[in-house]
Amino acid sequence: PYRFFTNNQSEPPQKEREKNSFVIVIILRKKSTMGIVVKSFKDQFSSDERLKESSNIIAKYPDRVPVIIEKYSNADLPDMEKSKFLVPRDMTVGHFIHMLSNRLQLDPSKALFVFVQNTLPQTAARMDSLYNTFKEEDGFLYMTYSTEKTFG
């Protein structure tokens, strides 16, 4: 039910993708009469659905890490249209943050921070290391983005 796109393509990727490209999966959010109701990925899907999906993704894309990234509730940033990413295992956190900043079209003077379980990961850390340490029982790595370094 999902269409996969690489970072620079408008069509589904071919069998061979660039090593440092990442795949984005579109998740449509429910709308209300007041605008968009932002529901977390965990609220949208049951734990069994999430586990089944992550297992399928990992089987199909063993060189990728399934990441769910959502905005911290108090962050003064736009919501991302897509919250599910398939990131190369050898990509660094810093490179991933840079790609997110570009996707959010942030002013270069505005810093973007990502958190995993309320922890600020090192930018030199590889995504596979982060995944192996912090993945949840459903098989996804959950990250939160913000312009602030601390939660409060």
N, C-alpha and C positions, 0 to 999 in steps of 0.2 A: 503493500500500500504506500510505500514511501519512494520518492524519486531521489536518487543520489546525484550530487553535483560536486565537481571539484571547485577549488577556489576561483579559477579563472575561466570556467566553462559555463555555457548556457544549455548545453545538452548533456545527457547522461555520459559519464566517463567511459572511455574505451577500456578494454581489459588491462592495458598497461597504462598506469598513471605515473606522474612524476613522484619520486620518492618523498618529497617534502610537501606535496599537496595534501589537503585534508578534505574529507567528504562532509558535506552538510546535509542533514536530513531535515526536511520541513515538517514542523509540528504546527498544525492549525489550532488556534485557541478559540474558545467559544466567545461569542459576542453577546453583550447585553444591550439594552436600550441606552445605557449610560456610556457606552464605549466598550473597550476591550476589558474583559475580566481575565486578569492574569492568574492562571492556576499553575501551581508547580507541576512538574513532570510526575512527581509521586502522587499528586492529587488526581491527575488525569488518568493514570493507569494503575491497575492493581499490582501487587508485588509479583504475582505469578506471571502477569503479562510482561512486566519489565524483565524478569528473569529469562523468560522465553525469548524475548527480543534480543537481549544482550548475548545470549548463547548463540542465537542465529547469526548475529553480527560478527561475533568473534570467530565462529566457524567459517563464515564467508570471507572475512577480512582479518586474518590472523596477524597481519603486520600493523593493525590499527588498535587504538584504545577508544572504547566508547565513553564519551564525556558528555555530561549534562551540565550546562553552564547557565545560571540564572542570576538576575540582578539582585543585589542585597536590597531589602525593602526600603531602606532610607537613603539609598544612593541617588544622587542628582545626575542620573544618566538615563539615556533612552533604553527601553526594553529592546532586546534583540528579537528579531522576527523568528529566528531559528535558535533553538536551545540545545539541540543534539548535534554533536560533532564526532567524527571518526578521525582521530588524530594519529599521525605516524608515531610509532612507539619510540623512535629515536629523536623526536622533536623535543627541544628544550622548552621549559615553562616560559622563559623569556621570549622565545620565538612565537609561542602560542599567544602570549599577551599582546605582542606586537600585531599579530594577525587580527586579534579581537579589536584592538584599538583602531585599526584601519577599517574594520567592518562597521564599528560604531561611529566612524568619522569624527574621532575626538580631536580637539585642538591639540597641537603638539605640546602646549604648556600644561595640559591636564594629564595627570598620571592615572593609570589604570592599575588596580591591584586585584589579584585573584586569591581566593581563599579556598582551602580544602579543610572541612571540619573545623572552621574558625582558626585555621593556621595559615600563615603566609608562607608558601613554599619558596625555596630558593629558585631564582631565575635560571640557574645553571642546571637544575635537576632535569632529568629526562622524564618524559611523560610516562614511560613504562615503569619507571621506579615509583613515581607518584601513584600510578594505578595499582601496582602490586602492594603498596603500603596502605592506601586509603580506599580502595574500591569497596563498595557496599555489597551486601548479600545478594542484591539483584544483579550484580555484575557491571554496574555503571560506576564511573568516577564522577562524583558530584562536586561542582565548583561554583563559587559565588563571585561576582565581580562588583567592584565599588571604586570610588575615587578616594576613599579613606583607608588608612592603614589599620585602623582598629575598629572593633565592634563596640557599641556602647549603647 
